[in-house]
Amino acid sequence: MTMQRVKIERTALLAAARGDEPADLVLKGGFVFNGFTGEWEVGDVAIIGDTIAGIGSYKGKKELDVTGKYVTPGLMDAHLHIESTMVAPRELAKILLLNGVTTIFADPHEIANVLGTEGIELMLAETETMPLDVFFMLPSCVPATVMETSGAMLAADALAPLLAHERVLGLGEMMNYPGAIHGAPEVLDKLFLVDGGLCDGHAPGVSGQALSAYLAAGISSDHEATTAEEAEEKLRRGAYLLLREASGAHNLLDLLPAVTPLNSRRCCLSTDDRHLDELVSEGSINYLVEIGVAHGYAVEQLLQMATLNTAERFRLYDRGALAPGYRADINVFNNLVNFQPQLVIKDGTVVVSKQKLLWQSPPLIAAPVNTMRLEDVRAQQLQLPAQAGRRARVIRIVPEQILTELRFREPLIQNGLVVSDTERDIVKLAVWERHGVNGNVGVGLVQGFGLKRGALASTVAHDSHNLIVAGVNDEDMLTAAVALQQVGGGLAVVVDGEVKALLPLPLAGLMSDQNTEFVQHKLQQLNFWASELGVPENVNAFNCLSFLALPVIPSLRLSDKGLVDVDKFVLVDLWE
C-alpha cells in the first residue's frame, strides 16, 4: 500500500465521517451497541471501504434500513481449535459467519502434533483470502508431555520463524503447567520467544503460589477454570478469564457467577473444542451469548465479552467496537433473545443476508496427505494379563466435563485375562501410536461410557492424536482400528465385526475434505450407533473418547505409553 493511497483513503473516510460526502454503505436507524459504555444508541452506522466512518445521522450510496433491529460488532472466539470441528478451515468459516463470528483466535496444536510446522503452515495457507479473520497462537506444547508419542516435536527454534507471520500473535496455551511453574528450560525457551507478548494459559485447578508462579512466567489468560471460585482467583491474579462452553466441557454457567461489573472487562468467551454437530444445531459464540441472556445475565456485558474484551486481550485495537476508525465487522439481530444474525458484514462487505451465506469456497485448497502410519494391529496387543485379587486403576468419565476421576476396581477376569465388564460399565480402552515412531500400544480400562456391545474408534485423540479405541470385546476393537487404518484416520463404530458408521478424516486424521452436510450426516450416523450401543445422552461419545488420551487434564488418562496420573504427572501401572 503506497502512502498516496493511504492519504486518499483517509481523505474519503474523513469526508464521510464529517458528513460532507455519502458513505459507501449506511445501516440506517438501528439500536447500535456501544461496547465502551454498554449503551444502545439509536442511529446510523456509516462505512467507507472496510472501515466505520461514524455513528449518528448519515447518508450513503447504499443504505440498508435496520430500524428496530440491534446492531453489534462481529463476534470473536477467544480460543478454539479448528481441527476439533472436523471440517477444514474454509468450511468452518461458512458456519461461523452464519453465526456472526468474524474473528477467531486459533491454536493449531492438534495438526502440529501430527505434522509439525508443516501443519501450522498448512493452516495459515488454508485461512488466507476468506471473509473470516483467523489469527493463530503458536502451539507451545508439541507434544503436550513426554508421556505420549506425537508425530512431531517443536522446540523454540522451530517456532521462532513463524512469529514473523502477520496473523501469528503469540504463544498458544501452555499446557505444561508443571514445567512453567518450575521453570523447565525448554518451557522458558518458548516463553522467551514472546517475552512481554501474548501467551495463553491452560492451568486446570492451579491455585495459590503455583498459580502465581505460572502467571509470573509470562502467561496471561486461562480457559480451564471449572468453578466460580477458580475463575475469581485467576481474575484476581491478573489473568484474562476465557469462559468456555465446549462440546465436552460445559463450563459457562458455572463461571458466569464470577463475572461482575468490576471485573467483566477481563473476561472473554471461548468454544475451545466444539464439534460440528453442535456448531450447526446450536451455534458458536452467539450461542454462548444466548445461554447467558436466557439465564438472566446482562446482554451488554456478554456482548462486551464476545467482542471488545477479546480484541483488547489480543491487542487488536482496530476491531471489537462500532466506532469511527474501527473495522466494519458488524452483525444485525432481530432481537436480544435469538442471536442468529440476519445480516453479517465483514470488512464492509455483506457476507450474510437474511441468514443466507453470500460467500462460497471449496472445503479445502490443498490435497490431504495420509498421516496414518500404523502398520501393526494385532489381537495380542490388547491382552491384559490378570493379577488375581489386585485392584486396577480405572479411568472414570465425568459427565459433561473433560475431567476424569481415578477409581480402583477389581476387574472382571476370564481365562487369566482382564476383559470388559458391562455390568459395571467398565470396558477396555486402547491407544495405538499411529505416527510411525515406535509402535507403542497402551491398554487400560474406562468406566462411564455405557457401552453394552461393540467398539468406538477415533484418530482425534488429544493432543498427540494417536488411534484410540474403546470396546466391549477385542475383536470389534481390532476391526475398528483396521477400518481407520485403511481410510487415513477418522471416526468409526463397529458392532459384531461390522463397521456400522465411518467418517474418514483424511486431513491429518483430524479433518474432512468434504462439505459440512457430508460430515454432519456421517456424525449423525456415528452418534446414532453410539446410542444404540448404550452410550447415554449426557455423554458425547466421540468428544469424550477424544480426550481420554490427553495427559494434561486431571486425573487419569491413557496414552500410547500407558496410564498417566495427571495429578502426579507420572506414568503409573495398571495395578494398584
C-alpha positions as CSV (number, residue, x, y, z in Angstrom):
1,M,0.0,0.0,0.0
2,T,1.5,3.3,-1.1
3,M,1.5,6.5,1.0
4,Q,-0.6,8.2,-1.7
5,R,-3.3,5.5,-1.4
6,V,-3.3,5.8,2.4
7,K,-3.9,9.6,2.1
8,I,-6.7,9.1,-0.5
9,E,-8.5,6.5,1.6
10,R,-8.1,8.6,4.8
11,T,-9.4,11.7,3.0
12,A,-12.5,9.8,1.8
13,L,-13.0,8.3,5.3
14,L,-12.8,11.8,6.9
15,A,-15.2,13.3,4.4
16,A,-17.8,10.7,5.1
17,A,-17.2,11.0,8.9
18,R,-17.9,14.7,8.6
19,G,-21.0,14.1,6.6
20,D,-19.6,16.1,3.6
21,E,-19.7,13.0,1.3
22,P,-22.0,10.0,1.3
23,A,-20.6,6.8,2.8
24,D,-20.3,3.7,0.7
25,L,-22.8,1.9,2.9
26,V,-25.0,3.1,5.8
27,L,-27.0,1.0,8.2
28,K,-30.0,3.2,9.0
29,G,-31.8,3.6,12.2
30,G,-30.8,0.6,14.3
31,F,-30.1,0.2,18.0
32,V,-26.3,0.5,17.9
33,F,-24.4,-1.2,20.7
34,N,-21.7,0.9,22.3
35,G,-19.2,-1.6,23.6
36,F,-17.2,1.1,25.5
37,T,-20.2,2.3,27.7
38,G,-22.6,-0.7,27.4
39,E,-25.3,1.6,25.9
40,W,-27.6,1.2,22.9
41,E,-27.8,4.3,20.7
42,V,-30.4,4.9,18.0
43,G,-28.5,5.9,14.9
44,D,-26.8,5.1,11.6
45,V,-23.6,3.3,11.0
46,A,-21.6,4.8,8.1
47,I,-19.0,2.7,6.4
48,I,-16.2,3.6,3.9
49,G,-14.5,0.6,2.4
50,D,-13.6,-1.7,5.3
51,T,-13.8,1.0,8.0
52,I,-16.6,2.6,10.1
53,A,-16.7,6.3,9.4
54,G,-19.1,7.3,12.1
55,I,-22.2,6.7,14.2
56,G,-25.0,9.2,14.0
57,S,-27.0,10.6,11.1
58,Y,-25.5,9.7,7.7
59,K,-26.4,9.3,4.1
60,G,-24.9,6.6,1.9
61,K,-24.5,5.5,-1.7
62,K,-26.2,2.3,-0.5
63,E,-28.5,2.3,2.6
64,L,-29.9,-0.6,4.5
65,D,-32.9,0.0,6.8
66,V,-32.3,-1.7,10.2
67,T,-34.9,0.3,12.2
68,G,-35.8,-1.6,15.3
69,K,-33.0,-4.1,14.9
70,Y,-29.9,-4.5,17.1
71,V,-26.5,-3.7,15.6
72,T,-23.4,-5.1,17.2
73,P,-19.7,-5.7,16.3
74,G,-18.8,-9.0,14.8
75,L,-18.4,-11.7,17.4
76,M,-15.0,-13.1,18.3
77,D,-13.9,-16.5,19.7
78,A,-11.0,-16.1,22.1
79,H,-9.7,-19.6,21.9
80,L,-10.6,-22.6,19.7
81,H,-9.1,-25.5,17.8
82,I,-10.3,-25.5,14.2
83,E,-9.3,-29.2,13.9
84,S,-11.8,-30.2,16.6
85,T,-14.7,-29.2,14.4
86,M,-13.6,-31.9,12.0
87,V,-14.1,-29.7,8.9
88,A,-11.4,-27.8,7.1
89,P,-10.9,-24.1,7.9
90,R,-12.8,-22.8,4.9
91,E,-15.8,-24.9,5.6
92,L,-15.7,-23.8,9.2
93,A,-15.6,-20.2,8.1
94,K,-19.1,-20.6,6.5
95,I,-20.6,-21.9,9.7
96,L,-19.0,-19.2,11.8
97,L,-20.1,-16.4,9.5
98,L,-23.7,-17.6,9.6
99,N,-23.4,-17.3,13.4
100,G,-22.0,-13.8,13.3
101,V,-18.4,-14.7,14.2
102,T,-16.0,-12.6,12.2
103,T,-12.7,-13.1,14.0
104,I,-11.2,-16.2,15.8
105,F,-8.0,-16.9,17.7
106,A,-7.0,-20.5,16.9
107,D,-4.3,-22.7,18.4
108,P,-3.3,-25.3,15.7
109,H,-1.6,-27.7,18.2
110,E,-3.8,-30.6,17.0
111,I,-2.4,-30.6,13.5
112,A,1.0,-29.6,14.7
113,N,1.2,-32.7,16.9
114,V,0.7,-34.7,13.7
115,L,2.6,-32.7,11.0
116,G,4.7,-30.3,13.0
117,T,5.4,-26.9,11.4
118,E,4.2,-28.2,8.1
119,G,0.7,-28.5,9.7
120,I,0.9,-24.9,11.0
121,E,1.9,-23.6,7.6
122,L,-1.0,-25.6,6.0
123,M,-3.5,-23.9,8.4
124,L,-2.1,-20.5,7.6
125,A,-2.4,-21.1,3.9
126,E,-5.9,-22.6,4.2
127,T,-7.1,-19.5,6.1
128,E,-5.9,-16.9,3.6
129,T,-8.3,-14.8,1.5
130,M,-11.6,-15.5,3.2
131,P,-14.1,-13.3,5.0
132,L,-13.2,-14.5,8.4
133,D,-10.1,-13.3,10.2
134,V,-8.1,-16.2,11.6
135,F,-5.3,-15.4,14.0
136,F,-3.0,-18.1,15.4
137,M,-1.3,-18.7,18.7
138,L,1.7,-20.9,18.1
139,P,1.5,-24.4,19.8
140,S,3.5,-24.3,22.9
141,C,3.4,-28.0,23.7
142,V,4.1,-30.3,20.9
143,P,4.0,-32.9,22.3
144,A,1.9,-31.9,25.3
145,T,4.1,-34.1,27.6
146,V,6.8,-36.7,27.3
147,M,4.2,-39.3,28.5
148,E,2.8,-39.7,25.0
149,T,4.2,-40.1,21.4
150,S,3.3,-37.4,18.9
151,G,4.2,-37.1,15.2
152,A,6.4,-34.1,15.8
153,M,8.4,-32.3,18.5
154,L,8.5,-28.5,18.2
155,A,11.2,-26.7,20.3
156,A,11.5,-22.9,20.5
157,D,13.8,-22.7,17.5
158,A,11.3,-24.4,15.3
159,L,8.5,-22.0,16.3
160,A,10.6,-18.8,16.1
161,P,10.4,-18.2,12.3
162,L,6.6,-18.5,12.4
163,L,6.3,-15.4,14.7
164,A,7.1,-13.2,11.7
165,H,3.7,-14.0,10.1
166,E,1.2,-11.2,10.5
167,R,-1.5,-13.5,11.7
168,V,0.6,-15.2,14.4
169,L,0.1,-13.2,17.6
170,G,1.9,-15.2,20.2
171,L,2.2,-18.5,22.0
172,G,-0.7,-20.8,22.5
173,E,-2.0,-22.5,25.6
174,M,0.9,-23.6,27.9
175,M,-0.4,-27.0,28.8
176,N,2.8,-28.0,30.5
177,Y,1.9,-26.1,33.7
178,P,4.3,-28.0,35.9
179,G,7.1,-27.1,33.5
180,A,6.1,-23.4,33.6
181,I,5.7,-23.4,37.4
182,H,9.1,-25.0,38.0
183,G,10.9,-23.2,35.2
184,A,11.8,-26.1,33.0
185,P,14.4,-24.8,30.5
186,E,12.5,-26.0,27.4
187,V,9.4,-24.2,28.6
188,L,11.2,-21.0,29.4
189,D,12.8,-21.0,26.0
190,K,9.4,-20.9,24.4
191,L,8.1,-18.2,26.8
192,F,11.1,-16.1,26.0
193,L,10.1,-16.1,22.3
194,V,7.2,-13.8,23.2
195,D,8.7,-12.2,26.3
196,G,6.3,-9.3,27.0
197,G,4.0,-10.5,24.4
198,L,0.9,-12.8,24.3
199,C,0.9,-16.3,25.8
200,D,-2.4,-18.2,26.5
201,G,-2.7,-20.4,29.5
202,H,-4.0,-23.8,30.4
203,A,-3.9,-24.4,34.2
204,P,-6.8,-26.6,35.4
205,G,-7.1,-26.4,39.1
206,V,-3.8,-24.5,39.6
207,S,-4.1,-22.2,42.6
208,G,-2.2,-20.3,45.3
209,Q,1.5,-19.9,44.9
210,A,1.6,-22.3,42.0
211,L,-0.8,-20.0,40.1
212,S,1.4,-17.1,40.9
213,A,4.4,-18.8,39.5
214,Y,2.5,-19.9,36.4
215,L,1.4,-16.3,35.6
216,A,4.7,-14.8,36.6
217,A,6.3,-17.0,33.8
218,G,4.6,-14.7,31.3
219,I,1.2,-16.4,30.8
220,S,-1.8,-14.0,30.7
221,S,-5.0,-16.0,30.2
222,D,-6.7,-19.2,31.2
223,H,-9.7,-21.2,29.8
224,E,-9.6,-24.2,32.1
225,A,-11.5,-22.9,35.1
226,T,-14.4,-25.0,36.0
227,T,-15.8,-23.3,39.2
228,A,-16.6,-19.7,40.0
229,E,-14.0,-19.8,42.8
230,E,-11.3,-20.9,40.5
231,A,-12.3,-18.2,38.0
232,E,-12.3,-15.5,40.6
233,E,-8.8,-16.4,41.8
234,K,-7.4,-16.3,38.3
235,L,-9.0,-12.9,37.7
236,R,-7.6,-11.6,40.9
237,R,-4.1,-12.6,39.9
238,G,-4.3,-10.8,36.6
239,A,-5.2,-13.5,34.1
240,Y,-7.8,-12.9,31.4
241,L,-10.6,-15.3,32.0
242,L,-11.8,-17.2,28.9
243,L,-15.2,-18.6,29.8
244,R,-15.5,-21.9,27.9
245,E,-18.5,-23.7,26.6
246,A,-17.2,-26.6,24.5
247,S,-18.8,-29.9,23.4
248,G,-17.3,-31.9,26.3
249,A,-16.7,-29.1,28.8
250,H,-19.8,-27.2,29.7
251,N,-18.4,-24.5,32.0
252,L,-20.1,-21.3,31.1
253,L,-23.0,-21.3,33.6
254,D,-20.7,-22.4,36.4
255,L,-18.3,-19.5,35.6
256,L,-20.7,-16.6,34.9
257,P,-21.4,-16.0,38.6
258,A,-17.8,-15.0,38.9
259,V,-18.2,-12.2,36.4
260,T,-19.1,-8.8,38.0
261,P,-19.4,-5.2,36.6
262,L,-16.0,-4.5,38.1
263,N,-14.1,-7.5,36.5
264,S,-16.1,-8.3,33.4
265,R,-13.8,-6.4,31.0
266,R,-11.1,-9.0,31.8
267,C,-13.5,-11.8,30.6
268,C,-13.9,-13.3,27.1
269,L,-15.9,-16.1,25.5
270,S,-14.4,-19.3,24.0
271,T,-15.6,-22.5,22.4
272,D,-12.3,-24.3,22.6
273,D,-13.2,-27.8,21.3
274,R,-16.7,-27.6,19.8
275,H,-17.9,-30.3,17.5
276,L,-19.6,-29.7,14.1
277,D,-23.0,-31.0,15.1
278,E,-23.3,-28.6,17.9
279,L,-22.0,-25.7,15.9
280,V,-24.6,-26.4,13.3
281,S,-27.5,-27.1,15.6
282,E,-26.8,-24.6,18.4
283,G,-24.2,-22.1,17.2
284,S,-20.9,-20.7,18.2
285,I,-20.1,-17.6,20.3
286,N,-23.6,-16.4,19.6
287,Y,-24.9,-19.5,21.4
288,L,-22.9,-18.6,24.4
289,V,-24.4,-15.1,24.5
290,E,-27.8,-16.7,24.1
291,I,-27.2,-19.0,27.0
292,G,-26.1,-16.2,29.3
293,V,-29.1,-14.0,28.4
294,A,-31.5,-16.9,28.9
295,H,-30.1,-17.3,32.4
296,G,-30.5,-13.6,33.4
297,Y,-27.1,-12.2,32.7
298,A,-26.8,-8.7,31.1
299,V,-26.7,-8.9,27.3
300,E,-24.4,-5.8,27.3
301,Q,-21.8,-7.5,29.5
302,L,-21.9,-10.7,27.4
303,L,-21.5,-8.7,24.2
304,Q,-18.5,-6.9,25.6
305,M,-17.0,-10.3,26.4
306,A,-17.7,-11.5,22.9
307,T,-16.2,-8.5,21.1
308,L,-14.3,-5.6,22.6
309,N,-12.8,-7.6,25.5
310,T,-11.4,-10.2,23.2
311,A,-10.0,-7.7,20.8
312,E,-8.2,-5.9,23.6
313,R,-6.9,-9.1,25.1
314,F,-5.2,-9.8,21.8
315,R,-4.1,-6.2,21.4
316,L,-6.1,-5.7,18.2
317,Y,-7.3,-2.2,18.6
318,D,-8.9,-1.9,15.1
319,R,-11.9,-4.1,15.9
320,G,-14.4,-5.2,18.6
321,A,-16.4,-2.0,18.6
322,L,-18.7,0.1,16.5
323,A,-16.8,3.4,16.4
324,P,-15.1,5.7,14.0
325,G,-11.9,4.2,12.5
326,Y,-12.8,0.7,13.6
327,R,-13.0,-2.3,11.2
328,A,-16.5,-2.7,9.8
329,D,-17.3,-6.1,11.1
330,I,-21.0,-5.9,12.0
331,N,-23.9,-8.1,13.0
332,V,-27.6,-7.2,12.9
333,F,-30.0,-9.1,15.1
334,N,-33.8,-9.0,15.1
335,N,-33.9,-9.2,18.9
336,L,-31.9,-9.8,22.0
337,V,-33.2,-13.3,22.7
338,N,-32.3,-15.2,19.5
339,F,-28.8,-14.4,18.5
340,Q,-28.9,-15.7,14.9
341,P,-27.9,-12.7,12.9
342,Q,-30.0,-11.6,9.9
343,L,-27.1,-9.6,8.5
344,V,-23.4,-10.0,8.8
345,I,-20.9,-7.5,7.4
346,K,-17.2,-8.4,7.2
347,D,-14.7,-5.6,6.3
348,G,-17.6,-3.5,5.0
349,T,-19.0,-6.2,2.7
350,V,-22.3,-8.0,3.3
351,V,-21.4,-11.8,3.7
352,V,-24.7,-13.0,5.2
353,S,-28.1,-11.6,4.3
354,K,-31.4,-13.0,5.7
355,Q,-29.4,-15.9,7.2
356,K,-28.0,-16.9,3.8
357,L,-24.3,-17.0,3.2
358,L,-23.1,-15.0,0.2
359,W,-19.6,-16.4,0.1
360,Q,-18.6,-19.8,-1.2
361,S,-15.4,-21.7,-1.4
362,P,-14.3,-25.3,-1.8
363,P,-13.8,-27.0,1.6
364,L,-10.1,-27.5,1.0
365,I,-7.4,-25.9,-1.2
366,A,-4.5,-28.3,-0.6
367,A,-4.7,-32.1,-1.2
368,P,-4.8,-34.1,2.1
369,V,-1.8,-36.2,3.0
370,N,-2.3,-39.6,4.6
371,T,-0.8,-39.5,8.1
372,M,-1.9,-42.9,9.2
373,R,1.4,-44.7,9.7
374,L,0.1,-47.5,11.7
375,E,1.2,-50.9,10.4
376,D,1.0,-53.4,13.2
377,V,-2.5,-54.2,14.6
378,R,-2.7,-57.5,16.4
379,A,-5.1,-59.1,19.0
380,Q,-2.2,-59.8,21.3
381,Q,-1.7,-56.0,21.7
382,L,-5.0,-55.8,23.6
383,Q,-4.4,-58.5,26.1
384,L,-4.2,-57.6,29.8
385,P,-2.8,-60.4,31.9
386,A,-4.8,-60.6,35.2
387,Q,-3.3,-60.2,38.7
388,A,-5.9,-62.0,40.8
389,G,-7.0,-60.2,44.0
390,R,-5.5,-56.9,42.9
391,R,-7.3,-53.7,42.0
392,A,-6.8,-52.0,38.8
393,R,-6.7,-48.2,38.0
394,V,-9.8,-47.3,36.1
395,I,-10.5,-44.0,34.3
396,R,-13.9,-42.8,35.3
397,I,-15.7,-40.3,32.9
398,V,-17.2,-37.2,34.5
399,P,-20.4,-36.5,32.5
400,E,-20.4,-33.2,30.6
401,Q,-16.7,-32.5,31.5
402,I,-13.4,-33.4,30.1
403,L,-12.1,-34.0,33.6
404,T,-11.8,-37.7,34.6
405,E,-11.5,-39.4,38.0
406,L,-9.3,-42.2,39.2
407,R,-11.1,-45.2,40.6
408,F,-9.7,-48.6,41.9
409,R,-11.7,-51.6,40.9
410,E,-11.2,-55.4,40.8
411,P,-11.6,-56.1,37.1
412,L,-13.5,-59.0,35.5
413,I,-11.2,-61.9,34.7
414,Q,-11.7,-64.6,32.2
415,N,-9.1,-67.3,31.3
416,G,-6.4,-65.3,33.1
417,L,-7.1,-62.1,31.1
418,V,-8.8,-58.9,32.1
419,V,-12.0,-58.4,30.0
420,S,-14.7,-55.7,29.7
421,D,-17.4,-55.8,32.4
422,T,-20.6,-54.3,31.0
423,E,-22.5,-55.0,34.2
424,R,-20.3,-52.4,36.0
425,D,-19.9,-50.2,32.9
426,I,-16.1,-50.9,32.7
427,V,-14.7,-51.5,29.2
428,K,-11.3,-51.8,27.6
429,L,-9.5,-48.8,26.2
430,A,-6.5,-48.9,23.9
431,V,-4.2,-46.2,22.3
432,W,-2.1,-47.2,19.3
433,E,0.8,-44.9,18.3
434,R,0.0,-44.0,14.7
435,H,2.8,-41.7,13.6
436,G,5.3,-44.5,12.7
437,V,7.6,-43.6,15.6
438,N,7.7,-46.6,17.9
439,G,4.5,-48.8,17.5
440,N,3.5,-48.4,21.2
441,V,0.1,-49.6,22.4
442,G,-1.3,-48.6,25.7
443,V,-4.2,-50.6,27.2
444,G,-6.4,-49.7,30.2
445,L,-9.9,-49.6,31.5
446,V,-12.6,-46.9,31.4
447,Q,-15.9,-46.5,33.3
448,G,-18.8,-44.4,32.3
449,F,-19.2,-44.9,28.5
450,G,-22.3,-47.1,29.0
451,L,-21.2,-49.4,26.1
452,K,-23.1,-52.7,26.1
453,R,-21.6,-54.0,22.9
454,G,-19.3,-53.0,20.0
455,A,-16.5,-50.5,19.8
456,L,-15.8,-46.9,19.1
457,A,-12.6,-45.7,17.5
458,S,-11.1,-42.3,16.7
459,T,-7.8,-40.7,15.4
460,V,-9.0,-37.4,17.0
461,A,-7.3,-38.1,20.4
462,H,-5.9,-35.0,22.1
463,D,-3.2,-34.0,21.9
464,S,-0.9,-36.4,20.1
465,H,-3.8,-37.8,18.1
466,N,-2.9,-41.4,18.1
467,L,-5.6,-44.0,17.5
468,I,-7.9,-44.5,20.5
469,V,-10.4,-47.3,20.7
470,A,-12.9,-48.2,23.5
471,G,-14.8,-51.5,23.2
472,V,-16.6,-54.4,24.8
473,N,-14.5,-57.1,23.0
474,D,-11.1,-57.2,21.4
475,E,-12.5,-58.4,18.0
476,D,-14.6,-55.3,17.5
477,M,-11.8,-53.0,18.8
478,L,-9.4,-54.5,16.2
479,T,-11.9,-54.2,13.4
480,A,-12.4,-50.5,14.2
481,A,-8.7,-49.9,14.3
482,V,-8.1,-51.5,10.9
483,A,-11.1,-49.6,9.4
484,L,-9.5,-46.3,10.4
485,Q,-6.0,-47.5,9.3
486,Q,-7.4,-48.1,5.8
487,V,-9.1,-44.7,5.3
488,G,-6.3,-42.5,6.7
489,G,-7.9,-41.8,10.0
490,G,-11.3,-40.7,11.3
491,L,-14.2,-42.0,13.5
492,A,-15.8,-45.4,13.4
493,V,-18.4,-47.6,15.2
494,V,-18.2,-51.4,14.9
495,V,-20.6,-54.0,16.1
496,D,-20.2,-57.7,15.8
497,G,-17.3,-57.3,13.4
498,E,-19.2,-55.0,11.1
499,V,-18.4,-51.3,10.5
500,K,-21.8,-49.6,11.1
501,A,-20.7,-46.0,10.7
502,L,-17.5,-44.3,9.5
503,L,-16.3,-40.8,9.0
504,P,-13.0,-40.6,7.1
505,L,-10.8,-37.6,8.2
506,P,-8.0,-37.7,5.6
507,L,-6.6,-34.3,6.5
508,A,-4.1,-35.4,9.2
509,G,-6.6,-37.9,10.6
510,L,-8.4,-34.8,12.1
511,M,-10.4,-33.0,9.4
512,S,-12.6,-34.0,6.5
513,D,-12.1,-32.8,2.9
514,Q,-15.8,-32.8,2.3
515,N,-18.5,-30.2,3.0
516,T,-20.4,-29.6,6.2
517,E,-23.5,-31.5,5.0
518,F,-21.5,-34.7,4.3
519,V,-19.7,-34.5,7.7
520,Q,-22.8,-33.7,9.6
521,H,-24.6,-36.7,8.0
522,K,-21.8,-39.0,9.0
523,L,-21.7,-37.7,12.5
524,Q,-25.4,-38.3,12.9
525,Q,-24.8,-41.9,11.8
526,L,-22.0,-42.3,14.3
527,N,-24.0,-40.7,17.2
528,F,-27.0,-42.9,16.4
529,W,-24.9,-46.1,16.6
530,A,-23.1,-44.9,19.7
531,S,-26.5,-44.5,21.3
532,E,-27.6,-48.0,20.0
533,L,-24.5,-49.4,21.8
534,G,-25.6,-48.0,25.1
535,V,-23.9,-44.6,25.4
536,P,-26.1,-42.3,27.5
537,E,-27.4,-39.0,26.3
538,N,-25.2,-37.0,28.7
539,V,-22.1,-38.5,27.2
540,N,-20.9,-37.1,23.9
541,A,-19.3,-40.3,22.8
542,F,-16.6,-39.2,20.4
543,N,-15.8,-36.0,22.1
544,C,-15.4,-37.9,25.4
545,L,-13.3,-40.5,23.7
546,S,-11.0,-37.9,22.1
547,F,-10.0,-36.5,25.5
548,L,-9.3,-39.8,27.3
549,A,-5.7,-39.7,25.9
550,L,-5.0,-36.1,27.0
551,P,-2.3,-36.3,29.8
552,V,-2.6,-32.7,30.9
553,I,-6.2,-32.7,32.2
554,P,-6.8,-34.4,35.6
555,S,-7.0,-37.0,36.8
556,L,-6.2,-40.3,34.9
557,R,-5.6,-40.7,31.2
558,L,-4.3,-43.4,28.8
559,S,-1.6,-42.7,26.2
560,D,0.3,-45.0,23.9
561,K,2.9,-45.3,26.7
562,G,0.4,-46.4,29.3
563,L,-1.7,-44.9,32.1
564,V,-0.9,-41.3,33.2
565,D,-1.7,-40.0,36.6
566,V,-2.1,-36.3,35.7
567,D,-2.2,-35.1,39.3
568,K,1.2,-36.5,39.9
569,F,2.3,-36.0,36.2
570,V,3.8,-39.5,36.0
571,L,3.1,-42.8,34.2
572,V,1.6,-45.4,36.5
573,D,1.0,-49.1,36.4
574,L,-2.5,-50.5,35.7
575,W,-2.4,-52.3,39.0
576,E,-2.6,-50.6,42.4
